[in-house]
């Protein structure tokens, strides 16, 4: 984002529509590009669209590129941003014709990720995604640089023939470092499970309100803005769900057509979802029905194969922004894409009790047992320990101590063993 006192970068947005594509879908995609540009700190000063099959040289038709060049000359933007993925040759040809730096949607997403990456892990992930994007284009870039002797093309600096191998070596080093970080995270995750914490992850399309819901549930201030990709690094906090402590994690949002190289780069972040006991799939219920359907499909495509044995609660957020009739229509129409639906408002707290009940129903099952033992100082210490480690449904102090508790196997077995020493 822009530093205080700095003027915003200016951009022209461009999109090529497929012939026979639906107008509604095209507008949704264009609106998403507007939101991405805004999230990256660009002021949008112009837009251009064309419906045709892609041109190999310019992606758009030659005449439309010349029209774009005239718009650039008149408005003088800092960048031209395409919704469509562009080849290196197309970026070069458009940049040459328009005399303006040109990028596509995925380079724009990388820009956003780079500005939001604040930790060593997230910076490594962003760099890996950038290198994954660059690698297949490296030879084409080198060829163009040699032809025109333009060392500053695309801001990538001077290339040598060894560049592609250098990229591969750097990717190997980053992956090894991320694997080490991931092993540490898995050790921490195993430790949390051994301590009785179940893991709950928030997932969903970017800007669905996950961070706002996270903040409201755990009563903390994690950044949440009406902007795409405010969350890159997973944030985890403790949450009490009907007497059981769970760890709730906010994660990076999904987006349409997220390429495999970007998913691969953020695999360790997505693992926070894939390794959870329960996933809260958050949708913005105030959006049009077809838009919600499209976004749910994107979420399922991104994570469904990994979540066959994981409990999913579909959270219809922002219920306070639509009527009860509209809400019921959306939940009914999307039933096949929305397992265990619950309506909430992260802003007002409506529906939180129902949400926590749904989470509780899907948590790994604990055992329930009643223990009886004589009154003593050691017995009172045991009662205090049981209150810390499990859920106590009742305790009776007549004729000794009788306690009805629910806990994981490890705690139940230890409690039984300790009771034997008191009898």
Secondary structure, DSSP 8 states (H G I E B T S, - for coil): ---TT---EEEEEEEEE-TT--HHHHHHHHHHHHHHHHHTTEEEEEEEEEES--BTTTBS-HHHHHHHHHHHHHH--SEEEESS---HHHHHHHHHHHTSEEEEHHHHHHHHHHHH--SHHHHHHHHHHHHHHHHTTHHHHHHHHHHHT-TTGGG-----TTHHHHHHHHHHHHHHHHHHHHHHHHHHHHHHHHTT-EEEEEEEBTTSSHHHHHHHHHT------SSTT---S-EEEEEEETTEEEEEEE---B-TT--HHHHHHTHHHHHHHHT-SEEEEEEETTS-HHHHHHHHHHHHHHHGGG-TTSEEEEEEE-GGGS-HHHHHHHHHHTGGG-TTEEE--TTT-TTHHHHHHHHHHHS---EEEEEEE---HHHHHHHHHHHHHSEEEEEE-TTSEEEEEEE-HHHHHHHHHHHHHH-
